[in-house]
Amino acid sequence: MKFITTLQQDEDGIWIAECPAIPGCVSQGKTQQEATANLREAMQACLAVRSSQGMPLVVETREIELQTA
């Protein structure tokens, strides 16, 4: 499975990685690579828990275009 993820640096320099398609699936790391690796582990764990509880594995995400002024 492929997922879209987000990656941003917080005010303390920590990288925050999130998978919007898996509710609550967030991780962090000191580097982008560490945050991404940690997110992969979190994604696997989140999917396993959601599956064991009979929950949908993912929620629908969409890309929309927004016109700015």
FENUR-V422410 format. One record per backbone hydrogen bond with DSSP energy under -1.0 kcal/mol. NH is the residue of the N-H (numbers start at 1). CO is the residue of the C=O. Records with the same first field share a line. If there is no record, write none. Layout:
BEGIN
NH=CO, CO
END
This chain:
BEGIN
6=18
8=16
10=14
13=10
15=29
16=8
17=27
18=6
19=25
22=19
25=22
26=24
27=17
29=15
35=31
36=32
37=33
38=34
39=35
40=36
41=37
42=38
43=39
44=40
45=41
46=42
47=43
48=44
49=45
50=46
51=47
52=48
53=49
54=51
55=50
59=21
END
